[in-house]
Amino acid sequence: MNRIKWSEAVVLAALVTAGVTLRLALRDIPNFAPVAAIALFAGYYFRSRAAALAVPIATMAISDCFLPGYAWQHMVVVYGMLAFPVLMRGPLRKHLKLSDASFTTAAGSMAGLLGCSFLGSVLFFVVTNALCLGWYEPTLQGVVHCYVQALPFFRYTLAGDMAFALLTFGGYAVALRLAESQAAKPASCAA
């Protein structure tokens, strides 16, 4: 069993706390939330897949205690789709190089990050709205109507996922650079 390090436990708690706080603070903006972005970051950051999956699940479970409920069957699918970005850890780790300062690498990393975030948003939209197909006429027109009705929510999902992914990964990149610059400074001698 992979044991989580103390520093990883602190990051896990910070991500869940930030996710819950922001989800509750932004609840009046439909589907504009940090959960998928922090799941993507958790997949990138944690060695343990279980620790990474705990972040979006705990964020949703805690914040749902303070929000109106919905059918448990829908909750299972929503939680699963918000945890899905954790599974993009392989491609993200391969293409996202936060420690390399070259423009080419940064542009490729940004494209990889936004691509993974976009994929998560689209899959969330397609799968969670498939749950609502029963509310519409069982025809192609009903399917189209279902997804057209959901487009305003998709706009917020996409905006939130992209914005929070950039903030989360950008903040982490800045923290890495600060830590590297502090480590590179020679130790000062106190006289």
For each residue, the residues with C-beta under 8 A, 3 or more apart:
1:
2: 47 48 50 51
3:
4: 8 9 12 46 48 51
5: 8 9
6: 9 10
7: 10 11
8: 4 5 11 12 45 46 47 48 51
9: 4 5 6 12 13
10: 6 7 13 14
11: 7 8 14 15 45 46
12: 4 8 9 15 16 42 46 51 54 55
13: 9 10 16 17
14: 10 11 17 18
15: 11 12 18 19 38 41 42 55 59
16: 12 13 19 20 54 55 58 59 62
17: 13 14 20 21
18: 14 15 21 22 34 38
19: 15 16 22 23 33 34 35 38 55 56 59 63
20: 16 17 23 24 59 62 63
21: 17 18 24 25
22: 18 19 25 26 33 34 164
23: 19 20 26 27 33 34 35 59 63 67
24: 20 21 27 63 66 67
25: 21 22
26: 22 23 29 32 33 160
27: 23 24 67
28:
29: 26 32 156 160
30: 152 153 156
31: 153 154 156 157 160
32: 26 29 156 157 159 160
33: 19 22 23 26 36 160 164
34: 18 19 22 23 37 38 160 164 168
35: 19 23 38 39 56 59 60 82
36: 33 39 40 56 82 84 85 117 120 121 124 157 160 161 164 165
37: 34 40 41 85 117 160 161 163 164 165 167 168
38: 15 18 19 34 35 41 42 55 56 59 164 168
39: 35 36 42 43 52 55 56 82 83 84 85 86 120
40: 36 37 43 44 85 86 88 92 113 116 117 120 165 168
41: 15 37 38 44 45 165 168 169 172
42: 12 15 38 39 45 46 51 52 53 54 55 56 86
43: 39 40 46 49 52 85 86 87 88 89 92
44: 40 41 89 92 93 96 169
45: 8 11 41 42 52 172
46: 4 8 11 12 42 43 49 51 52 55
47: 2 8 51
48: 2 4 8 51 52
49: 43 46 52 53 86 89
50: 2 53 54
51: 2 4 8 12 42 46 47 48 54 55
52: 39 42 43 45 46 48 49 55 86 89
53: 42 49 50 56 57 83 86
54: 12 16 42 50 51 57 58
55: 12 15 16 19 38 39 42 46 51 52 58 59 86
56: 19 35 36 38 39 42 53 59 60 79 82 83 85 86
57: 53 54 60 61 79 83
58: 16 54 55 61 62
59: 15 16 19 20 23 35 38 55 56 62 63
60: 35 56 57 63 64 78 79 82
61: 57 58 64 65 79
62: 16 20 58 59 65
63: 19 20 23 24 59 60 66 67
64: 60 61 67 69 75
65: 61 62
66: 24 63
67: 23 24 27 63 64
68:
69: 64 75
70: 74 75
71: 74 75
72: 75 76
73: 76 77 131
74: 70 71 77 78 128 131
75: 64 69 70 71 72 78 79
76: 72 73 79 80
77: 73 74 80 81 127 128 131
78: 60 74 75 81 82 128
79: 56 57 60 61 75 76 82 83
80: 76 77 83 84
81: 77 78 84 123 124 127 128
82: 35 36 39 56 60 78 79 85 124
83: 39 53 56 57 79 80 86 87
84: 36 39 80 81 87 88 120 123 124
85: 36 37 39 40 43 56 82 88 116 117 120
86: 39 40 42 43 49 52 53 55 56 83 89
87: 43 83 84
88: 40 43 84 85 91 92 116 119 120
89: 43 44 49 52 86 92 93
90: 93 94
91: 88 94 95 112 116
92: 40 43 44 88 89 95 96 112 113 116
93: 44 89 90 96
94: 90 91
95: 91 92 108 109 111 112
96: 44 92 93 109 112 113 169
97: 100 105 108 109
98: 109 169 172 173 176
99: 176 180
100: 97 105 106 109
101: 105 106
102: 105 106
103: 106 107
104: 107 108
105: 97 100 101 102 108 109
106: 100 101 102 103 109 110
107: 103 104 110 111
108: 95 97 104 105 111 112
109: 95 96 97 98 100 105 106 112 113
110: 106 107 113 114
111: 95 107 108 114 115
112: 91 92 95 96 108 109 115 116
113: 40 92 96 109 110 116 117 165 166 169
114: 110 111 117 118 162 165 166
115: 111 112 118 119
116: 40 85 88 91 92 112 113 119 120 165
117: 36 37 40 85 113 114 120 121 161 162 165
118: 114 115 121 122 158 161 162
119: 88 115 116 122 123
120: 36 39 40 84 85 88 116 117 123 124 161
121: 36 117 118 124 125 154 157 158 161 162
122: 118 119 125 126
123: 81 84 119 120 126 127
124: 36 81 82 84 120 121 127 128 157
125: 121 122 128 129 150 153 154 157
126: 122 123 129 130
127: 77 81 123 124 130 131
128: 74 77 78 81 124 125 131 132
129: 125 126 132 133 146 147 150
130: 126 127 133
131: 73 74 77 127 128 134
132: 128 129 135 136 146 150
133: 129 130 136 138 142 143 146
134: 131
135: 132 146
136: 132 133 142 143 145 146
137: 141 142 145
138: 133 142
139: 142 143
140: 143 144
141: 137 144 145
142: 133 136 137 138 139 145 146
143: 133 136 139 140 146 147
144: 140 141 147 148
145: 136 137 141 142 148 149
146: 129 132 133 135 136 142 143 149 150
147: 129 143 144 150 151
148: 144 145 151
149: 145 146
150: 125 129 132 146 147 153 154
151: 147 148 154 155
152: 30 155 156
153: 30 31 125 150 156 157
154: 31 121 125 150 151 157 158
155: 151 152 158 159
156: 29 30 31 32 152 153 159 160
157: 31 32 36 121 124 125 153 154 160 161
158: 118 121 154 155 161 162
159: 32 155 156 162 163
160: 26 29 31 32 33 34 36 37 156 157 163 164
161: 36 37 117 118 120 121 157 158 164 165
162: 114 117 118 121 158 159 165 166
163: 37 159 160 166 167
164: 22 33 34 36 37 38 160 161 167 168
165: 36 37 40 41 113 114 116 117 161 162 168 169
166: 113 114 162 163 169 170
167: 37 163 164 170 171
168: 34 37 38 40 41 164 165 171 172
169: 41 44 96 98 113 165 166 172 173
170: 166 167 173 174
171: 167 168 174 175
172: 41 45 98 168 169 175 176
173: 98 169 170 176 177
174: 170 171 177 178
175: 171 172 178 179
176: 98 99 172 173 179 180
177: 173 174 180 181
178: 174 175 181 182
179: 175 176 182 183
180: 99 176 177 183 184
181: 177 178 184 185
182: 178 179 185
183: 179 180
184: 180 181
185: 181 182
186:
187:
188:
189:
190:
191:
